[in-house]
Amino acid sequence: MNQKRALDVVIISDVHLGTYGCHAEELLSYLKTIQPKKLILNGDIIDIWNFSKRYFPKAHMNVIRRILKMANNGVEVIYITGNHDDLLRKYTDLEFGNIKLVDKYILELGNKRAWIFHGDIFDTTTNGSAKIIAKLGGKGYDLLILLNRAINWLLEKAGKEKMSFSKKIKDSVKKAVSWINNFETTAADLAITQGFDYVICGHIHKQQNRIITNEKGEVHYLNSGDWVENLTALENNMDTWKIYKHSNNQEIISEEIEIELDTSYSLLNKILAF
């Protein structure tokens, strides 16, 4: 087996385990290649909104098993709740072993501080009566991803380049682009006001690594993207951040995990027993 890459911090978000769009095998392959000191799961890891007992493949469960194994081997795992797993928020500040469940997290990096949260707090469609519409939209999005996969399979067989319906829709609709820009600047403005050096979000499925400036100062804004369309993560080593992007051409690493599958299913059922 290839030696794992030692990293200080890894941040992933928007995995959406339990949905058709989740690239669980690719994420599992990535997790097997890294050895972080701290793994931060920044929301929407298990998609409780769309969870169904009829669809939770073994590959999705293996991601949970891998994270549990990493924690068991000394990796500090921080699970930050998002909107699709917001039911977990009633257990905020719960700690078991090396795993901590929180709504937000402040990461100390030398003399710098990073403010990490999912980002749905800025999205009015995930709150109140609009939440029902957002949940329906989430199901529609999942079906769109499933259709997109089928078409990409045909395109790949025909030797043509793959395409992303949702990306094309987002990029072509000015309102969506404007919303993303507003999301980023709002997060940055608040972080600057609070005196943070970094602000790190997920939620919008758009990876980012840039400096945002306003009249009060500047902040380093980062977004971990997602494991539905972009297959991205944030990695920090020696105080340097970079965006990792997984290639579908990378070999899926196979390795047996020692934790029993029945045990993992039992844990999942307990988490989702509301």
MOUR-V87291 format. One record per residue. N is the residue number from 1. RES is the residue in one small letter. PSI is psi as a letter, one per 30 degrees, with the letter a starting at -180 (none if undefined). Layout:
# MOUR-V87291
n/res/psi
N/RES/PSI
N/RES/PSI
This chain:
# MOUR-V87291
n/res/psi
1/m/k
2/n/k
3/q/k
4/k/k
5/r/k
6/a/k
7/l/l
8/d/e
9/v/k
10/v/k
11/i/k
12/i/l
13/s/l
14/d/h
15/v/e
16/h/h
17/l/k
18/g/g
19/t/l
20/y/f
21/g/f
22/c/k
23/h/i
24/a/e
25/e/e
26/e/e
27/l/e
28/l/e
29/s/e
30/y/e
31/l/f
32/k/f
33/t/f
34/i/l
35/q/i
36/p/l
37/k/e
38/k/k
39/l/j
40/i/k
41/l/j
42/n/h
43/g/l
44/d/h
45/i/e
46/i/k
47/d/i
48/i/e
49/w/e
50/n/g
51/f/k
52/s/k
53/k/f
54/r/f
55/y/j
56/f/i
57/p/l
58/k/e
59/a/e
60/h/e
61/m/e
62/n/f
63/v/e
64/i/e
65/r/e
66/r/e
67/i/e
68/l/e
69/k/e
70/m/e
71/a/e
72/n/f
73/n/g
74/g/f
75/v/k
76/e/j
77/v/k
78/i/j
79/y/j
80/i/k
81/t/k
82/g/a
83/n/e
84/h/f
85/d/h
86/d/f
87/l/f
88/l/f
89/r/f
90/k/f
91/y/g
92/t/k
93/d/g
94/l/k
95/e/k
96/f/j
97/g/b
98/n/g
99/i/k
100/k/k
101/l/k
102/v/l
103/d/f
104/k/l
105/y/k
106/i/j
107/l/k
108/e/k
109/l/j
110/g/b
111/n/g
112/k/l
113/r/k
114/a/k
115/w/j
116/i/k
117/f/l
118/h/e
119/g/f
120/d/f
121/i/f
122/f/f
123/d/j
124/t/f
125/t/f
126/t/g
127/n/l
128/g/b
129/s/f
130/a/f
131/k/e
132/i/e
133/i/e
134/a/e
135/k/e
136/l/e
137/g/e
138/g/e
139/k/e
140/g/e
141/y/e
142/d/e
143/l/e
144/l/e
145/i/e
146/l/e
147/l/e
148/n/e
149/r/e
150/a/e
151/i/e
152/n/e
153/w/e
154/l/e
155/l/e
156/e/e
157/k/e
158/a/g
159/g/g
160/k/l
161/e/k
162/k/l
163/m/l
164/s/j
165/f/e
166/s/e
167/k/e
168/k/e
169/i/e
170/k/e
171/d/f
172/s/f
173/v/j
174/k/e
175/k/e
176/a/e
177/v/e
178/s/e
179/w/e
180/i/e
181/n/e
182/n/e
183/f/e
184/e/e
185/t/e
186/t/e
187/a/e
188/a/e
189/d/e
190/l/e
191/a/e
192/i/e
193/t/e
194/q/f
195/g/g
196/f/l
197/d/e
198/y/k
199/v/k
200/i/k
201/c/l
202/g/b
203/h/e
204/i/g
205/h/h
206/k/j
207/q/k
208/q/k
209/n/j
210/r/l
211/i/k
212/i/k
213/t/k
214/n/a
215/e/f
216/k/f
217/g/a
218/e/l
219/v/l
220/h/j
221/y/k
222/l/k
223/n/k
224/s/f
225/g/b
226/d/l
227/w/h
228/v/e
229/e/e
230/n/f
231/l/i
232/t/l
233/a/l
234/l/k
235/e/k
236/n/k
237/n/k
238/m/h
239/d/g
240/t/k
241/w/k
242/k/l
243/i/k
244/y/k
245/k/k
246/h/k
247/s/k
248/n/f
249/n/f
250/q/k
251/e/k
252/i/j
253/i/k
254/s/k
255/e/k
256/e/k
257/i/k
258/e/f
259/i/k
260/e/k
261/l/e
262/d/e
263/t/e
264/s/e
265/y/e
266/s/e
267/l/e
268/l/e
269/n/e
270/k/e
271/i/e
272/l/g
273/a/i
274/f/none
